[in-house]
Amino acid sequence: MPQPHQFEVFTFAGQQDTTSFGLNTSALFPLALEPIRDWEPTLEESTNTIKELSESGQFLEDVKRHGGAVLIRGLPIRTPQDFSDVAHAFGFPAHEEVGRPPLRTVLAKNVKTANEGPPELPIWPHNEYGWSTINPSWLTFCCLRVPDSGGETPITSSVGLAAALKKRAPEFVDKLLQRGVKYVYRYGVEDVNSNTGTGVIGAYGQHVKADDDPTTARKKIEEQVRRHSDRFEWHEDGSLSVTHVVPIIREHNDIGLPTWFGNLTSAWGRSRHHGATDPPYLGDDGSYHPPPEYGDGTTIEKEYLDLALALAESLQVLIEWQAGDLVLLDNYAVMHSRAPWTGKRTVLAALWDDNRTRINDYEL
């Protein structure tokens, strides 16, 4: 009797034990799966198998037990459309991006380039749209082309980072709980060669038409901005600053533990890298990189910013891509980043919502 199509677990260097994050059960982070021996799945078989696993409910339970991340290796994903077909099999509703800083290009249904910033620049640990009140619940990434060197996607347990910071700097965690975090994104008139390279139109100009007069264009842009922030300012050069004040220590409803959900570490890493730690926060790349502040507008101590980034990077597990790899991340439980690379690299992203409320404010 032929075996049913299924995946089996494999291991790779650098995986971590979830008990180190504070989870009750011991499992490897991330979960790593590949087709069982002698099964070389077609795209249709891959899609149907993932759909069956997702519909069973057990698959997402396994992902949760392994810290909120899974790497599936050995799939015949060759094109953006292939990735779209497989990623949709998880059954999540597509997420609509609002105010997206990075440059992305749509390549298939709900599939975009991950980030079109320069390959020599890293991206620091963050949760996708952790700075906004509108954020995706799940992320899928897929590699179509492996670079000559580098280009790994490090992932970090947000639950583990929250626990580590509570242990190392409880007073910092208390301040974050009481005040939240303030992020300011400044969008220029033109796109720039940066990891936050989109301009005003790219971020909020979805409904702006080429023949709109300036007043009409601004009205349409401001309507989009107000979907997640009432704090914004136009500048004389035509650029737009948007301010967000959000909590960063949250309660993960599925896991039942505090989790770190935000972009503090990536914003600080970027500010520091580009020499933009002082006003007006204009970096050496021509883009603005204001460092995060406490939600009340007071300065976050640099030693705490440095500590949070150092801890996030110390907890990383490197996803060393192979062509066809697919990664699913719980955006509320796992941070991700990007290492610089040489050569050609193609990693695509798809962002997803969930019909459930999966994080809440952490109760003091």
C-alpha positions in Angstrom: 0.0 0.0 0.0 1.5 3.4 -1.0 2.3 5.8 1.9 0.2 8.9 2.2 2.0 12.1 1.2 3.4 13.7 4.3 6.4 15.5 5.8 8.9 14.3 8.4 11.0 16.2 10.8 14.7 17.0 10.2 17.1 19.0 12.3 19.7 21.6 11.4 22.5 23.5 13.2 21.5 26.3 15.5 18.0 25.2 16.4 17.0 26.1 20.0 15.0 24.5 22.8 11.8 26.2 23.4 12.1 25.8 27.2 14.8 28.4 27.0 12.1 30.9 26.0 9.8 30.0 28.9 7.5 27.6 27.1 6.3 24.6 29.1 7.3 21.9 26.6 10.6 21.1 25.0 10.7 21.3 21.3 13.1 22.6 18.7 12.8 26.2 17.3 12.0 26.3 14.5 10.1 23.2 13.5 11.8 21.8 10.3 10.0 19.5 7.9 10.8 17.9 4.6 9.0 15.3 2.3 9.3 11.7 3.6 11.9 9.6 1.9 11.2 8.6 -1.7 8.5 11.2 -2.1 9.3 13.9 -4.6 6.2 16.1 -4.4 4.7 17.9 -7.4 3.5 21.4 -6.8 -0.1 20.2 -6.7 0.8 17.5 -4.1 2.7 20.0 -2.0 -0.3 22.4 -2.0 -2.8 19.7 -1.2 -0.7 18.2 1.6 -0.2 21.6 3.3 -3.9 22.3 2.9 -4.8 19.0 4.5 -2.4 19.6 7.4 -3.6 23.1 8.0 -7.3 22.1 7.9 -6.6 19.4 10.5 -5.7 22.0 13.1 -2.8 19.9 14.4 -0.3 21.6 12.1 -0.7 25.0 13.7 -0.6 23.4 17.2 2.8 21.9 16.2 4.0 25.2 15.0 2.9 26.8 18.3 4.7 24.1 20.3 7.9 24.8 18.3 7.8 28.5 19.1 5.8 29.8 16.2 8.0 29.0 13.2 8.4 26.2 10.7 10.8 25.7 7.8 9.5 23.4 5.0 12.3 22.2 2.7 12.2 20.2 -0.5 9.2 21.8 -2.2 9.1 22.3 -6.0 8.6 26.0 -5.7 10.2 27.7 -8.7 8.2 30.8 -9.5 6.2 33.5 -7.6 3.0 31.9 -8.7 4.2 28.5 -7.3 4.8 30.2 -4.0 1.4 31.9 -4.1 -0.3 28.6 -4.7 1.4 26.9 -1.8 1.2 29.8 0.6 -2.6 30.2 0.1 -2.9 26.5 1.1 -2.4 27.5 4.8 -5.9 29.1 4.6 -5.1 32.5 6.0 -6.9 35.6 4.7 -4.5 38.0 2.9 -3.2 41.1 4.8 -3.5 44.6 3.4 -0.4 46.7 4.0 -1.0 50.2 5.2 2.0 52.7 5.3 4.6 50.3 4.2 8.1 51.7 4.5 10.1 49.1 2.5 10.0 48.9 -1.3 8.2 45.8 -2.6 7.0 44.6 -6.0 3.9 42.6 -6.5 4.7 39.4 -8.4 1.7 37.1 -7.9 -1.5 37.0 -5.8 -0.6 38.3 -2.3 3.1 37.7 -3.1 5.7 40.5 -3.2 9.4 40.9 -3.0 10.5 40.7 0.7 12.5 44.0 0.6 14.2 45.7 -2.2 16.7 47.6 -0.1 20.5 47.4 -1.0 22.0 43.9 -0.4 24.9 45.2 1.5 22.7 46.5 4.2 21.3 44.3 7.0 17.8 44.4 8.4 17.7 44.2 12.1 15.3 42.0 14.2 11.7 43.1 14.1 8.1 42.0 14.0 6.4 42.9 10.7 4.5 46.2 11.2 5.1 46.0 14.9 5.1 49.8 14.9 1.5 50.0 13.6 -2.0 49.1 14.9 -2.5 47.4 11.5 -0.3 44.3 11.3 -0.2 40.8 9.9 -0.7 37.8 12.1 1.3 35.4 9.9 4.2 35.7 7.5 5.4 33.3 4.8 8.7 33.6 3.0 10.1 31.6 0.1 13.5 31.5 -1.5 13.7 31.2 -5.3 17.4 32.0 -5.7 20.2 31.5 -3.2 23.0 34.2 -3.3 26.7 33.4 -3.6 27.2 34.2 0.1 25.2 35.5 3.0 21.6 36.4 2.7 20.4 34.3 5.6 17.1 35.2 7.4 17.8 35.1 11.2 14.7 34.5 13.3 14.3 35.3 17.0 11.7 34.2 19.5 9.7 37.3 20.6 8.6 35.3 23.7 12.3 34.6 24.5 13.3 38.2 24.1 10.6 39.4 26.4 11.7 36.9 29.0 15.4 37.7 28.6 14.8 41.5 29.0 12.6 40.9 32.0 15.5 39.1 33.6 18.3 41.5 32.5 16.5 44.8 32.7 13.2 44.6 34.6 13.1 48.4 35.1 13.2 48.8 31.3 10.4 46.4 30.8 8.3 48.3 33.4 8.9 51.5 31.6 7.8 50.0 28.3 4.7 48.5 29.9 3.7 51.9 31.3 4.6 54.1 28.4 4.7 52.1 25.2 7.0 53.0 22.3 6.8 56.0 19.9 7.9 55.5 16.3 8.2 58.3 13.7 8.5 57.4 10.0 9.4 60.2 7.6 8.5 59.5 4.0 10.3 61.5 1.3 8.8 62.7 -1.9 10.9 60.2 -3.9 11.9 56.6 -3.2 15.5 56.2 -2.0 18.0 53.4 -2.2 17.4 52.3 1.4 15.8 49.4 3.4 13.0 52.0 4.2 13.1 53.4 0.7 9.4 54.0 -0.2 8.2 57.5 -0.5 4.9 59.1 0.4 3.1 57.8 -2.6 4.4 54.3 -2.1 3.3 54.2 1.5 -0.1 55.9 1.4 -0.8 56.8 -2.2 -2.8 53.7 -3.2 -5.7 55.9 -4.4 -3.8 58.8 -5.8 -4.2 59.3 -9.5 -1.7 60.9 -11.9 -4.0 63.8 -12.7 -5.0 64.5 -9.1 -4.2 68.1 -8.0 -2.0 68.5 -4.9 -4.9 69.2 -2.6 -6.8 66.1 -3.7 -3.7 63.9 -3.5 -3.0 65.1 0.0 -6.6 64.4 1.1 -6.4 60.8 -0.3 -3.0 60.3 1.4 -4.2 61.6 4.8 -7.3 59.3 4.6 -4.9 56.3 4.4 -2.7 57.7 7.2 -5.6 58.1 9.5 -6.4 54.4 9.3 -3.6 53.8 11.8 -2.5 57.2 13.1 -3.9 60.7 13.7 -0.4 62.1 14.3 1.2 63.3 11.1 3.0 66.3 9.8 3.8 67.6 6.3 7.1 69.3 5.8 8.2 72.1 3.5 10.1 69.7 1.2 6.9 67.7 0.6 7.9 64.8 2.9 5.5 63.4 5.5 6.2 62.3 9.1 3.8 59.9 10.7 4.0 59.1 14.4 2.8 55.9 16.0 2.5 55.2 19.8 1.9 51.5 20.5 2.6 48.9 23.2 5.6 46.6 22.7 5.1 44.1 25.5 2.0 42.1 24.7 0.2 39.0 25.8 0.2 36.2 23.3 -3.2 34.6 23.6 -2.3 31.3 22.0 0.9 30.8 24.0 -0.2 32.4 27.2 3.0 34.3 27.8 4.3 37.9 27.4 5.8 38.6 24.0 7.8 41.4 22.4 6.0 42.8 19.4 7.5 45.9 17.8 10.3 47.4 15.8 12.4 49.1 18.5 15.4 46.9 17.8 15.3 47.4 14.0 14.7 51.1 14.3 17.6 51.5 16.7 19.9 49.3 14.6 19.1 51.3 11.5 19.5 54.7 13.2 22.9 53.6 14.6 24.1 52.1 11.4 23.3 55.2 9.3 24.6 57.7 11.9 21.2 59.1 12.5 21.0 59.1 16.3 20.7 62.9 16.6 18.3 65.4 15.1 17.2 65.8 12.3 18.0 62.0 12.0 19.0 62.2 8.4 21.2 59.2 7.6 24.1 58.7 5.2 21.7 57.0 2.8 19.5 60.2 2.4 16.7 58.7 4.4 15.4 59.7 7.8 15.9 57.2 10.7 14.7 58.7 14.0 15.3 56.3 16.9 12.4 55.1 18.9 11.3 56.9 22.0 9.0 56.0 25.0 5.4 56.6 24.2 5.3 59.8 26.2 8.1 61.3 24.0 10.9 60.9 26.5 14.2 59.4 25.4 14.9 55.7 25.7 18.2 55.2 27.3 20.8 54.1 24.8 22.0 51.3 27.1 18.5 49.8 27.0 18.4 50.1 23.2 21.8 48.5 22.9 20.8 45.7 25.3 17.5 44.9 23.5 19.3 44.7 20.1 22.1 42.7 21.5 19.8 40.2 23.2 17.6 39.9 20.0 20.7 39.1 17.9 22.1 36.7 20.5 18.8 34.6 20.3 18.8 34.3 16.6 18.6 31.1 14.6 19.9 31.4 11.0 17.7 30.2 8.2 20.3 29.4 5.6 18.2 29.3 2.4 17.9 26.6 -0.1 15.9 27.0 -3.3 12.3 26.2 -2.8 12.4 26.7 1.0 9.2 28.0 2.6 9.1 29.5 6.1 5.9 30.3 8.0 6.2 32.6 11.0 3.8 33.6 13.7 4.4 37.4 13.5 3.4 37.8 17.2 5.8 35.2 18.5 8.8 35.5 16.1 11.0 38.3 14.9 13.0 38.2 11.7 15.9 40.0 10.1 18.1 39.8 7.1 21.9 39.3 6.6 23.7 41.1 3.8 24.7 39.1 0.7 26.6 39.0 -2.5 25.3 37.7 -5.8 21.7 37.4 -6.8 19.1 36.6 -4.1 15.4 36.2 -4.5 13.2 35.9 -1.4 9.5 36.5 -1.6 7.0 37.4 1.1 3.3 37.0 1.7 1.5 38.5 4.7 -1.6 37.1 6.2 -4.3 37.9 8.8 -6.1 35.6 11.2 -9.8 35.6 12.0 -8.9 35.5 15.7 -7.5 38.1 18.1 -4.1 36.6 18.9 -2.5 39.3 21.0 -3.8 41.7 23.7 -2.3 44.4 25.8 -0.3 43.0 28.7 -2.1 43.5 32.0 0.1 45.1 34.7 
